[in-house]
Amino acid sequence: MFDEKVFNFDISNIKHDLELEGMQINDNDINMFKMYAEDKVDMPELIEMIKNEPIEY
C-alpha cells in the first residue's frame, strides 16, 4: 500500500515539471501510475498501457 497524500504531492511536482517542458498528464495517466504504485500492474504492463493510450493534444 502507499500513502496517497505523498503520491498526490509527487504527482503535483511531476505535473509541474512536465508543464515546464511543454508536456501535460491527464487523469488517465495518473490512474495508470496509481495502479503501478498499488502493485496492480507491473512495469511491462504499464509500458504497454502507455503505448496503447491515444495521444491527446
C-alpha positions in Angstrom: 0.0 0.0 0.0 1.1 3.6 -0.5 0.5 6.9 1.2 -2.0 8.7 -1.2 -1.1 12.2 0.2 2.6 11.6 -0.7 1.5 10.2 -4.1 -0.6 13.3 -4.8 2.2 15.6 -3.8 4.6 13.8 -6.1 2.1 13.9 -9.0 1.8 17.7 -8.5 5.5 18.0 -8.8 5.7 15.8 -11.8 2.8 17.6 -13.5 4.6 20.9 -12.8 7.9 19.6 -14.1 6.3 18.3 -17.3 4.4 21.5 -17.9 7.7 23.3 -17.8 8.8 21.0 -20.6 5.6 21.6 -22.6 4.0 18.3 -21.6 0.8 17.6 -19.7 -0.5 14.5 -18.0 -4.2 13.7 -17.6 -6.3 11.8 -15.0 -5.9 8.6 -17.1 -2.1 8.9 -16.8 -2.4 9.4 -13.0 -4.7 6.4 -12.7 -2.2 4.2 -14.6 0.6 5.2 -12.3 -1.6 4.6 -9.2 -2.2 1.1 -10.5 1.5 0.6 -10.7 2.1 2.2 -7.2 -0.5 -0.2 -5.8 1.1 -3.2 -7.5 -2.0 -3.8 -9.6 0.2 -3.8 -12.8 3.9 -4.4 -13.2 6.3 -2.3 -15.3 5.9 -4.2 -18.6 2.1 -3.9 -18.3 2.3 -0.2 -17.5 4.5 0.3 -20.6 2.0 -1.5 -22.8 -0.8 0.6 -21.4 1.1 3.8 -22.1 2.0 2.6 -25.6 -1.7 1.8 -26.4 -3.1 5.1 -24.9 -4.3 7.5 -27.6 -2.3 10.7 -27.8 -4.3 13.8 -26.6 -3.4 17.3 -27.7 
